Amino acid sequence: RGLLVTCVSTSMGSLSIAYLLTYNGFLVLGWSYILWLAALNLADYKQHGIGTFYRDIENPLKVSQTLACLEILHAALGLVRSGVFITLFQVFSRLMLLWIVTHTGGPAIQQHYGVVPMVLAWTITEIIRYSFYGLTLCNKLPYILKWCRYTFFIVLYPVGVAGELLLIFALMPIAKTTGMMSLRLPNSLNFAFDFYWFLWISAILYIPIFPQLYCHMLKQRSKAIGGQNKKLE
C-alpha cells in the first residue's frame, strides 16, 4: 500500500510538472508574440502613430493575460507556492485594466498613449517571469535570467504603473459623462454603483499598494541575488 501511494504521488508530481511546463512555455510564446507585434507596430510609428498599436496586439494580449486566471487555481491546489489571495489580487488588477478599462473604454482608451508603456512593461515582465518559472522547474535556471527576474522590475514596474494610471484617468471623464457601467437608483436591486468613483478609488489605492509591493520586491531581490553579487565583486 505504501509503495502504491508513493507511485501515485510520484505520478501526480510528474503530471503537475509537465502541466506547469506546458503552461509556462505556452505563455512565454504568447507574450513573446505580443512583444514581436508591438515592435513591428512601433517600427512604423511615423506612418500610423499610436492608433493601431492596441488593435495589432489586442487578441493575443487578451488570451495571454486572461489565461493568468489559471494561476489562482494553481495556488489554490498547491501546484505553486504563491498565496491564493495575493495571486487573486494581482490577476484581478490586470484583468480589470485589460477588460474593464481598456476594452470597455473603446477607441478613446485603446488609442491613448498610456497603452504603450503598460503593454510593454507587462510583456517584458511576463516573458522573463514565465521563462524563470519554466527553467526553475527543469533545474536549469541560468543566473542571467535570475538577475533579469529580480532587476528589470526596478524600471518596468513604475513604467507599467504609470501607463495603467494614465488609462484610468483618461477613462474617468468618459465614465462621468456617459454613466457607463454605473447603476443608478431606483432599480429592482435597490443597489447603486458609480463606475466613475470606482475608478477614483482604484487610482487612489495605488498610493499605499505600489510602495509596499515595490519595497517587497526590492527585499526579494536582495535575498535572491544580493549575496551572489557580492561574491562576483
Disulfide bonds with the S-S distance in Angstrom:
none
